[in-house]
Amino acid sequence: MSALRANHPLFRRRRFFNGKPVGRRGEAGLPDIAWFAADGSEMADEDWGVGFAKSIAVFLNGQGIADRDMRGHRVLDDSFILCFNAHFEPIDFTLPPVEFGSGWRVVVATAAATATSAGALPAAATIVVDARSSVVLQAVTE
């Protein structure tokens, strides 16, 4: 995890996420952060109080970093999905739809049983996250 933080400005943001769409003037985009249930549906306010909220995924938009570099240019990064399973059994997570990213690869898995070297997973694919563990997926750039 420390290597991810060191190599990706998305994990070193100086400003907190606001959940608003990111885009150029007049252009709607994806939010800087989005929360998903394990079934791949975006979480609504009422979802936070139900049992499955113990197993959630979060999309972090690499295009949504509000910081600027030393030359005043926008800071851009890859996007990531973080899956957290606090349940005592493995849970199938459905990745977000294609508008959030066309492909993903596992870069960190806290459970030994989860492979990090597997090929790219397409949007809306299912990944098993072991009990009481986390998986970090990075957007595949073409």
C-alpha positions in Angstrom: 0.0 0.0 0.0 2.8 2.4 0.7 4.1 1.9 -2.9 0.7 2.8 -4.2 0.7 6.0 -2.2 4.2 6.9 -3.3 3.6 6.2 -7.0 0.0 7.6 -7.4 -1.0 11.2 -6.6 -4.6 10.0 -6.2 -3.7 8.5 -2.8 -1.9 11.7 -1.8 -4.6 14.3 -2.4 -4.5 17.5 -0.4 -8.2 18.0 -0.7 -11.0 15.7 0.3 -13.3 14.1 -2.3 -16.6 15.9 -2.9 -18.5 13.4 -5.0 -19.3 15.9 -7.8 -18.7 15.2 -11.5 -15.3 16.0 -12.9 -15.0 17.5 -16.3 -14.0 20.5 -18.4 -16.3 23.5 -18.6 -19.7 22.4 -19.8 -18.7 18.8 -19.9 -20.2 16.4 -17.3 -18.0 13.6 -16.2 -17.7 10.9 -13.6 -17.6 11.9 -9.9 -14.3 12.1 -8.1 -15.5 9.3 -5.8 -18.4 6.8 -6.1 -19.6 4.1 -3.7 -20.9 0.8 -4.8 -22.6 -2.2 -3.2 -21.1 -5.6 -3.8 -23.7 -6.2 -6.5 -22.2 -3.3 -8.5 -25.1 -0.9 -7.9 -24.3 2.7 -6.8 -25.1 3.1 -3.1 -27.9 5.4 -2.1 -28.3 7.1 1.3 -30.6 4.4 2.6 -28.1 1.7 1.7 -25.6 2.7 4.4 -27.7 1.3 7.2 -28.2 -2.2 5.8 -26.0 -5.3 6.5 -24.3 -5.4 3.1 -22.8 -2.0 3.7 -20.1 -3.9 5.6 -18.9 -5.0 2.1 -18.5 -2.1 -0.2 -16.5 -0.9 -3.1 -15.3 2.7 -3.9 -14.3 4.2 -7.2 -11.5 6.8 -7.1 -11.3 8.9 -10.2 -7.8 9.7 -11.3 -9.1 12.6 -13.4 -10.7 14.1 -10.4 -7.7 15.4 -8.5 -8.1 19.1 -7.7 -4.4 19.6 -7.0 -2.0 21.3 -9.4 1.7 20.4 -9.9 4.5 22.9 -9.4 4.0 24.3 -12.9 0.3 24.8 -12.4 -0.8 21.8 -14.5 -3.6 19.5 -13.4 -2.5 16.4 -11.6 -3.8 13.3 -13.3 -3.6 9.6 -12.4 -5.1 6.3 -13.1 -8.4 5.5 -11.5 -8.8 2.8 -8.9 -11.5 0.6 -7.3 -11.1 -0.5 -3.7 -13.2 -3.4 -2.5 -13.6 -4.0 1.2 -15.2 -7.2 2.6 -15.8 -7.0 6.4 -18.0 -10.1 6.2 -16.8 -13.4 7.7 -17.3 -15.2 4.3 -16.0 -14.4 0.8 -18.2 -12.1 -1.2 -18.6 -11.7 -5.0 -18.1 -8.1 -6.0 -19.4 -6.9 -9.4 -17.2 -4.2 -10.8 -18.8 -0.9 -11.9 -20.1 -0.5 -15.4 -18.0 0.4 -18.4 -18.4 4.2 -18.0 -16.2 3.9 -14.9 -13.5 2.0 -16.8 -13.3 -0.6 -19.5 -10.8 -2.9 -17.7 -9.2 -3.4 -14.3 -6.3 -5.3 -12.9 -5.7 -6.4 -9.3 -2.7 -4.6 -7.8 -3.2 -5.3 -4.1 -5.0 -8.2 -2.4 -4.7 -8.6 1.4 -5.7 -12.2 1.3 -3.2 -14.7 0.0 -5.9 -16.6 -2.0 -6.6 -13.6 -4.3 -4.3 -13.5 -7.4 -2.7 -10.2 -8.2 -1.1 -11.4 -11.5 -4.3 -12.4 -13.3 -5.1 -10.6 -16.5 -7.4 -7.6 -16.9 -11.0 -7.9 -15.8 -13.6 -6.2 -17.9 -16.1 -3.7 -16.6 -19.0 -5.4 -14.7 -16.9 -8.5 -14.1 -17.2 -10.4 -10.8 -14.3 -10.8 -8.4 -14.3 -12.8 -5.2 -13.0 -10.9 -2.2 -12.1 -13.2 0.6 -13.5 -12.8 4.1 -12.2 -9.8 6.1 -10.0 -8.6 3.3 -9.5 -6.0 0.6 -8.7 -5.8 -3.0 -7.3 -2.8 -5.0 -7.9 -2.7 -8.7 -6.2 -0.2 -11.1 -7.7 0.9 -14.4 -6.1 -0.6 -17.4 -4.9 2.1 -19.7 -4.8 1.4 -23.4 
